[in-house]
Structure formats: structure tokens, C-alpha cells
């Protein structure tokens, strides 16, 4: 069985977007909901997963997570979600 790697974005209760990496989106979202996720999602309650993209390697996924977090504006993130 090959590993799966995902980049995901979560919409928070404040209308902000949180981007992360995981190998299991549903499990990771539940961790965010239970307060065991990132510090950011403990402060801004997660509402729903609004974007996922699967990658064949962890390296590719982490590069995309970095690009989304550090290179894209909010407008560009919303365009990515809506594409």
C-alpha cells in the first residue's frame, strides 16, 4: 500500500484559512476539532475542510504547503479553493 500525502485548508470560525499537511485529512481535521491540532486552530475554531490535494510524496506535499502558506495571498488561496 502506497502512502498518501495531502495538503489541506480549513476554514475557521473567524473566516480565516489554515493550511497544513497530513497523511489522513479526516483524522487530522478531527484532531483540530478536539483541540489537539495546531495552536492556530485552538485559537480559531475549525469549521470545515475547504481544500485538499493529494501528492505522491511527502516532499511534494510539504513544498506545496509552504507555497500556499508563504507565497499565496488570501485572494489566491480562495481562487485555489474555487478551482
N, CA, C and O of each residue as an XYZ file, in Angstrom:
332
protein
N       0.843     -1.198      0.000
C       0.000      0.000      0.000
C       0.878      1.249      0.000
O       1.750      1.407      0.855
N       0.643      2.115     -0.950
C       1.456      3.329     -1.017
C       0.892      4.397     -0.087
O      -0.316      4.503      0.122
N       1.796      5.166      0.450
C       1.382      6.246      1.354
C       0.737      7.375      0.570
O       1.085      7.631     -0.582
N      -0.192      8.035      1.205
C      -0.828      9.203      0.612
C      -0.418     10.420      1.413
O      -0.256     10.362      2.632
N      -0.256     11.505      0.716
C       0.162     12.760      1.341
C      -0.769     13.863      0.843
O      -1.040     13.971     -0.353
N      -1.249     14.671      1.772
C      -2.230     15.693      1.425
C      -1.838     17.062      1.977
O      -1.245     17.181      3.049
N      -2.189     18.085      1.207
C      -2.202     19.457      1.692
C      -3.687     19.791      1.818
O      -4.489     19.434      0.956
N      -4.037     20.474      2.894
C      -5.444     20.802      3.108
C      -5.554     22.229      3.636
O      -4.606     22.781      4.195
N      -6.741     22.813      3.444
C      -7.047     24.111      4.046
C      -8.363     23.977      4.792
O      -9.313     23.347      4.326
N      -8.382     24.591      5.964
C      -9.555     24.600      6.832
C     -10.053     26.035      6.950
O      -9.268     26.966      7.131
N     -11.355     26.196      6.846
C     -11.994     27.477      7.130
C     -12.260     27.522      8.624
O     -12.794     26.567      9.188
N     -11.891     28.631      9.276
C     -12.115     28.762     10.722
C     -13.360     29.602     11.006
O     -13.927     30.228     10.111
N     -13.764     29.598     12.266
C     -14.952     30.353     12.684
C     -14.787     31.853     12.498
O     -15.777     32.583     12.442
N     -13.557     32.316     12.401
C     -13.298     33.746     12.172
C     -13.201     34.084     10.687
O     -12.952     35.232     10.320
N     -13.402     33.068      9.827
C     -13.337     33.289      8.387
C     -11.918     33.238      7.828
O     -11.696     33.558      6.661
N     -10.961     32.837      8.661
C      -9.577     32.729      8.191
C      -9.336     31.326      7.640
O     -10.138     30.416      7.848
N      -8.222     31.170      6.936
C      -7.854     29.882      6.364
C      -6.603     29.354      7.042
O      -5.640     30.091      7.254
N      -6.625     28.068      7.380
C      -5.447     27.404      7.935
C      -5.020     26.331      6.949
O      -5.848     25.542      6.494
N      -3.743     26.293      6.617
C      -3.203     25.317      5.681
C      -2.280     24.362      6.420
O      -1.509     24.776      7.286
N      -2.362     23.071      6.071
C      -1.499     22.085      6.706
C      -1.220     20.902      5.812
O      -1.732     20.803      4.697
N      -0.387     19.997      6.330
C      -0.025     18.750      5.663
C      -0.463     17.577      6.533
O      -0.422     17.664      7.761
N      -0.879     16.489      5.909
C      -1.224     15.272      6.650
C      -1.196     14.064      5.722
O      -1.129     14.204      4.501
N      -1.250     12.885      6.315
C      -1.427     11.674      5.516
C      -2.856     11.137      5.674
O      -3.208     10.121      5.075
N      -3.682     11.824      6.485
C      -5.075     11.423      6.702
C      -5.886     12.679      7.040
O      -5.883     13.139      8.181
N      -6.572     13.220      6.050
C      -7.270     14.511      6.217
C      -8.366     14.431      7.283
O      -8.469     15.312      8.136
N      -9.176     13.387      7.234
C     -10.285     13.275      8.194
C      -9.766     13.183      9.632
O     -10.270     13.864     10.525
N      -8.767     12.347      9.844
C      -8.184     12.198     11.187
C      -7.583     13.521     11.660
O      -7.761     13.916     12.812
N      -6.873     14.198     10.764
C      -6.227     15.463     11.140
C      -7.266     16.533     11.455
O      -7.091     17.294     12.406
N      -8.348     16.605     10.674
C      -9.405     17.579     10.937
C     -10.023     17.319     12.312
O     -10.296     18.256     13.063
N     -10.241     16.045     12.636
C     -10.790     15.708     13.951
C      -9.839     16.096     15.074
O     -10.281     16.483     16.156
N      -8.535     15.997     14.825
C      -7.554     16.464     15.818
C      -7.684     17.968     16.018
O      -7.634     18.454     17.148
N      -7.851     18.708     14.921
C      -8.052     20.161     15.038
C      -9.329     20.457     15.832
O      -9.333     21.330     16.699
N     -10.397     19.739     15.539
C     -11.673     19.948     16.237
C     -11.560     19.684     17.734
O     -12.182     20.377     18.539
N     -10.769     18.684     18.104
C     -10.656     18.303     19.514
C      -9.626     19.143     20.273
O      -9.404     18.931     21.465
N      -8.994     20.106     19.571
C      -8.014     20.956     20.237
C      -6.615     20.368     20.252
O      -5.718     20.931     20.878
N      -6.412     19.245     19.574
C      -5.095     18.602     19.528
C      -4.347     18.917     18.240
O      -3.279     18.357     17.991
N      -4.892     19.803     17.425
C      -4.241     20.183     16.173
C      -3.245     21.293     16.425
O      -2.556     21.308     17.445
N      -3.177     22.204     15.505
C      -2.237     23.315     15.592
C      -2.702     24.363     16.604
O      -3.890     24.479     16.905
N      -1.745     25.112     17.114
C      -2.039     26.214     18.031
C      -3.044     27.179     17.401
O      -3.939     27.689     18.075
N      -2.884     27.419     16.105
C      -3.762     28.345     15.385
C      -5.221     27.901     15.451
O      -6.113     28.717     15.682
N      -5.461     26.596     15.248
C      -6.848     26.120     15.248
C      -7.399     25.915     16.647
O      -8.590     25.646     16.809
N      -6.556     26.039     17.657
C      -7.075     26.086     19.027
C      -7.610     27.496     19.306
O      -8.575     27.663     20.052
N      -6.982     28.495     18.705
C      -7.415     29.889     18.888
C      -8.600     30.236     17.985
O      -9.505     30.966     18.389
N      -8.585     29.705     16.761
C      -9.643     29.969     15.779
C     -10.278     28.636     15.406
O      -9.724     27.875     14.613
N     -11.448     28.360     15.985
C     -12.111     27.069     15.846
C     -12.313     26.665     14.383
O     -12.844     27.443     13.591
N     -11.888     25.445     14.024
C     -12.088     24.981     12.652
C     -13.564     24.703     12.357
O     -14.290     24.182     13.203
N     -13.989     25.057     11.154
C     -15.375     24.849     10.745
C     -15.469     23.683      9.761
O     -16.225     22.736      9.976
N     -14.687     23.763      8.672
C     -14.728     22.676      7.692
C     -13.478     22.690      6.823
O     -12.803     23.711      6.690
N     -13.189     21.544      6.242
C     -12.104     21.427      5.273
C     -12.634     21.957      3.950
O     -13.653     21.481      3.450
N     -11.944     22.943      3.383
C     -12.415     23.560      2.147
C     -11.536     23.233      0.945
O     -11.875     23.579     -0.186
N     -10.393     22.557      1.190
C      -9.483     22.235      0.085
C      -8.611     21.056      0.469
O      -8.084     21.002      1.580
N      -8.458     20.118     -0.439
C      -7.469     19.046     -0.271
C      -6.843     18.772     -1.626
O      -7.490     18.885     -2.667
N      -5.579     18.413     -1.589
C      -4.879     17.984     -2.799
C      -3.936     16.871     -2.405
O      -3.177     16.987     -1.443
N      -3.995     15.779     -3.169
C      -3.169     14.609     -2.876
C      -1.863     14.655     -3.656
O      -1.822     15.095     -4.805
N      -0.791     14.189     -3.008
C       0.536     14.124     -3.621
C       1.107     12.730     -3.453
O       0.739     12.007     -2.527
N       2.009     12.353     -4.352
C       2.609     11.017     -4.279
C       3.786     10.959     -3.316
O       4.210      9.873     -2.921
N       4.321     12.121     -2.934
C       5.428     12.117     -1.967
C       5.219     13.187     -0.902
O       4.582     14.213     -1.136
N       5.775     12.914      0.270
C       5.698     13.871      1.369
C       6.416     15.163      0.985
O       5.952     16.257      1.304
N       7.535     15.030      0.307
C       8.323     16.194     -0.110
C       7.503     17.138     -0.988
O       7.502     18.350     -0.773
N       6.808     16.579     -1.974
C       5.972     17.404     -2.861
C       4.873     18.115     -2.066
O       4.610     19.300     -2.269
N       4.245     17.375     -1.165
C       3.152     17.942     -0.366
C       3.649     19.073      0.522
O       3.002     20.115      0.628
N       4.799     18.871      1.160
C       5.340     19.910      2.043
C       5.758     21.147      1.264
O       5.624     22.266      1.760
N       6.263     20.960      0.052
C       6.611     22.107     -0.793
C       5.368     22.910     -1.149
O       5.392     24.140     -1.145
N       4.279     22.204     -1.459
C       3.029     22.889     -1.788
C       2.439     23.578     -0.564
O       1.905     24.681     -0.673
N       2.529     22.940      0.600
C       2.055     23.578      1.836
C       2.812     24.887      2.063
O       2.210     25.910      2.392
N       4.123     24.849      1.887
C       4.942     26.054      2.069
C       4.517     27.131      1.077
O       4.358     28.296      1.444
N       4.333     26.733     -0.187
C       3.938     27.701     -1.224
C       2.612     28.362     -0.866
O       2.477     29.581     -0.967
N       1.637     27.567     -0.451
C       0.325     28.117     -0.105
C       0.438     29.048      1.098
O      -0.103     30.154      1.080
N       1.137     28.609      2.139
C       1.245     29.406      3.370
C       2.016     30.698      3.179
O       1.631     31.740      3.712
N       3.095     30.637      2.427
C       4.036     31.763      2.400
C       4.068     32.568      1.104
O       4.603     33.677      1.079
N       3.504     32.025      0.037
C       3.598     32.714     -1.250
C       2.253     33.219     -1.770
O       2.214     34.152     -2.572
N       1.156     32.616     -1.326
C      -0.148     32.988     -1.860
C      -0.868     33.989     -0.961
O      -0.835     33.885      0.265
N      -1.511     34.948     -1.595
C      -2.355     35.890     -0.859
C      -3.673     35.187     -0.516
O      -3.960     34.108     -1.034
N      -4.459     35.798      0.349
C      -5.779     35.231      0.678
C      -6.612     35.074     -0.588
O      -7.284     34.060     -0.774
N      -6.565     36.073     -1.450
C      -7.324     36.023     -2.716
C      -6.883     34.817     -3.547
O      -7.719     34.105     -4.102
N      -5.588     34.591     -3.629
C      -5.070     33.465     -4.402
C      -5.464     32.129     -3.767
O      -5.748     31.163     -4.476
N      -5.480     32.076     -2.442
C      -5.908     30.860     -1.739
C      -7.377     30.574     -2.051
O      -7.743     29.426     -2.304
N      -8.221     31.613     -2.034
C      -9.636     31.440     -2.349
C      -9.827     30.983     -3.785
O     -10.700     30.162     -4.066
N      -9.009     31.515     -4.703
C      -9.074     31.094     -6.107
C      -8.695     29.618     -6.227
O      -9.314     28.878     -6.992
N      -7.688     29.191     -5.480
C      -7.254     27.790     -5.479
C      -8.385     26.890     -4.967
O      -8.659     25.839     -5.546
N      -9.029     27.306     -3.890
C     -10.139     26.547     -3.314
C     -11.279     26.412     -4.331
O     -11.895     25.353     -4.447
N     -11.552     27.492     -5.063
C     -12.674     27.517     -6.002
C     -12.362     26.920     -7.365
O     -13.255     26.795     -8.203
N     -11.105     26.550     -7.598
C     -10.750     25.996     -8.920
C     -11.045     24.512     -9.014
O     -10.804     23.899    -10.055
